[in-house]
Structures are given as C-alpha cells and as structure tokens.
Amino acid sequence: MQTAKQVRTVCFVGPSGSGKTTLIEQLIPLIQARNMRVAAVKATHHIVEPDHPGKDSWRLREAGAEEVFLVTPRHTIHTHVVNEVEELRVIVRRIRRGVELVLVEGFRSSLYPKVLVGESVASAISRGTKGAILAAVDVTREGSVEPEGVNLEALLEIILGASGSDKLVRPDEGVG
C-alpha cells in the first residue's frame, strides 16, 4: 500500500467552463470500478465559507481554533485555517492512507503532471503550467452528458500508465 506521501496525483487544468469538473466526475466511477480508492481536490479563487456564521463549528474557528472537525453521521468536514494558499503537495500528504489516486482540479503551477482541458499545450505553457503534460482534451460539446470525443478508458490508462514511470509520485520536488 502506498503512503499518503506517495499517492499518485494528476491535475486537470484549463479555462473556466472547459469541462474539468465533468471530466473528473466521469473518471471517478471508472477508477472505482478498478477497485481503486480515489480522492478529489478542487482549487478555487473564490472565498468560500465552509460553515454557516453563528453555528458552533464556525464559532470555534472564529474563536481561534486552527483546525475544526465537524463530524456528522455521513461526513467529517475538516477546516484548517491558512494565511495563504497551501501547496498541493502539503494537501496531498493529508489525504488518508489507502487512497491510490488523487484527481485535482487546478494547481496549474504545481509540478504534478497535468491533463489539459479545453486548451492547447502552447496556451497552457504561456499561462504558467508546470509539470509533465499527459494529455490535452476538449470536452465542451453542446448538450453532452459525457465528455464527447474523449475516450475515458484511454485517458485513465494514460493517467495510470504514467504512474509506472513514477511521474505521478513526486510530491517533494520544488513547489507544488
């Protein structure tokens, strides 16, 4: 079993509305069908309040707790106060043991390998994309429920095949 520090990780990057979430959403069941455990990380530039002002867990965080766990019968929600955006490799290290693949939406400048969604390699490089580029796909087709024109099984093979060359397991290289 891999440790959280060694979990395979791949980032999906592209313009807003290009289909990144849809693509990841479609890949997750395929990964699970292979009896693999998968985690997802979503980066956003929006300020998101994970709790409701005035609720107990919000009050604990506002009182100064750096980490708050809200435990329900179905979910455990962990909030961690940060002063700046955390590096992806730090987040990946926190993922539970047993997860075999982390699919990330965003983190263009990390050194983890990328799947480009709705943008060319030249555009991605000009926008500061770092790390190996595994594939470039276009999934935005009008009225499409599944990413049209994308062979999901083939894309998954590319992602999983890259792990054999250790491209997906490099959390301690440089920034990321």
PETAQUI-V106646 format. One record per residue. N is the residue number from 1. PHI is phi in whole degrees, 0 to 359 (none if undefined). NEAR is the number of other ideal C-beta (glycine too) atoms within 12 Angstrom. Layout:
# PETAQUI-V106646
{{N	PHI	NEAR} {N	PHI	NEAR}}
This chain:
# PETAQUI-V106646
{{1	none	12} {2	281	24} {3	276	18} {4	302	25} {5	294	21} {6	253	25} {7	297	36} {8	293	39} {9	222	47} {10	220	50} {11	256	45} {12	251	50} {13	234	43} {14	166	35} {15	295	21} {16	302	18} {17	82	13} {18	279	30} {19	108	34} {20	300	39} {21	298	28} {22	301	28} {23	296	40} {24	298	39} {25	301	23} {26	283	30} {27	284	43} {28	305	26} {29	297	17} {30	293	28} {31	293	30} {32	296	19} {33	296	14} {34	268	18} {35	60	11} {36	253	26} {37	267	23} {38	234	32} {39	237	30} {40	231	29} {41	233	34} {42	238	22} {43	264	25} {44	218	15} {45	270	11} {46	281	9} {47	276	7} {48	243	10} {49	265	14} {50	285	20} {51	222	21} {52	265	14} {53	308	12} {54	95	12} {55	287	17} {56	305	17} {57	294	25} {58	297	19} {59	297	16} {60	297	19} {61	294	27} {62	296	19} {63	287	12} {64	124	10} {65	295	19} {66	286	15} {67	228	17} {68	228	24} {69	249	19} {70	256	23} {71	252	12} {72	238	9} {73	299	6} {74	248	7} {75	218	10} {76	242	14} {77	252	19} {78	249	21} {79	247	22} {80	228	17} {81	283	17} {82	231	13} {83	263	7} {84	207	7} {85	299	18} {86	284	20} {87	290	25} {88	301	39} {89	298	32} {90	291	22} {91	295	31} {92	300	38} {93	297	24} {94	279	23} {95	291	31} {96	304	19} {97	298	16} {98	101	17} {99	288	29} {100	257	30} {101	212	36} {102	247	44} {103	258	46} {104	243	40} {105	258	34} {106	108	33} {107	61	38} {108	306	35} {109	272	24} {110	288	39} {111	273	29} {112	294	45} {113	295	39} {114	236	43} {115	248	46} {116	276	36} {117	239	41} {118	72	28} {119	209	31} {120	279	19} {121	298	20} {122	299	12} {123	296	20} {124	298	30} {125	294	19} {126	293	11} {127	269	18} {128	91	15} {129	293	32} {130	241	24} {131	88	35} {132	294	28} {133	260	31} {134	277	34} {135	198	33} {136	232	27} {137	230	38} {138	238	24} {139	248	36} {140	272	24} {141	235	17} {142	306	8} {143	74	7} {144	276	16} {145	276	12} {146	255	20} {147	305	30} {148	286	19} {149	81	17} {150	248	32} {151	278	19} {152	298	28} {153	297	19} {154	294	19} {155	297	31} {156	297	34} {157	298	19} {158	298	28} {159	297	41} {160	289	27} {161	294	20} {162	296	28} {163	291	28} {164	294	13} {165	265	16} {166	70	17} {167	289	25} {168	267	36} {169	237	28} {170	217	29} {171	286	33} {172	256	18} {173	275	21} {174	54	15} {175	278	21} {176	155	28}}
